[in-house]
Amino acid sequence: MAQEQNTQKLEREIQPLQDSDAEQVVRWALERFDDQVALASSFGVEDMVLTDMMLRISPRARIFTLDTGRLPKETYDLMERVRERYGVRIEVFAPQSSQLEKMISESGPNAFYRSIELRRLCCNVRKVEPLGRALQSLSAWICGLRRAQAVTRQELKKLEIDEAHGGMLKINPLLEWSDKEAWNYVMERDVPYNVLHDRSYPSIGCAPCTRAVQPGEDIRAGRWWWETPEQKECGLHRTGSSKTDTTGGQ
């Protein structure tokens, strides 16, 4: 009963913020939750916008990332540039070695190409389980999700109760932003970004599951390109208590 009352109270609190702009939402989150809120960054352009926005508001803002062990070199290079530029400590969460060893021993290093089930297993080991550990110390998390990124993200809200992670608050400040708005912010403020974006990689994940897109292709066409659009999720941003992929994925 207490949990339900707290959830209802939080829902009333966030309702007026649904129409607020990104910076207002970020500022509110940092003031409301202090060190109990953090940005989940995969170092895409949206995450770099939020990194800059958050650290301008509070140099103490927390940022964490999931190091899957198969990220492109360019992503690690950007992580170093962020540390140098902003003087920020990035909290890193990696897969459990025992789970990783078991998966690779039983299915091989590239099993994710063979079936959706094996690809989701890989995402679960490398991303979903580490995310669960990352969120344990938080009351809210901030993400760079935008509706323009994927068909699976149309029903998201700017602030929503994350039932899949115990009813904590999930915040998507850039939900309504276009690609142009994100890039305008980056260019106007000289925010560092992943150089793969300049090589036709609009969406960047693990190296084996990411490729450049062709002119005219959807921005997520280079992610898990062997699967259909409605399946292209890793499970990081699921709804409800089910482990079924329904919304989101870095």
ABEGO torsion letter per residue (X at the ends): XAAAAAAAAAAAAAAAAAABBAAAAAAAAAAAAEAABBBBBAGBAAAAAAAAAAAAABAABBBBBBBAGABBAAAAAAAAAAAAAAGBBBBBBBBBAAAAAAAAAAAEAAAAAABAAAAAAAAAAAAAAAAAAAAAABABBBBABBAAABAAAAABBABBBBAAAGGBBBBBAAAABBAAAAAAAAAAAGBBBBAAAAAGBABBBBAAABBBBBBGBBAAAABGAABBAAABBAGABBBEABABBABEEX
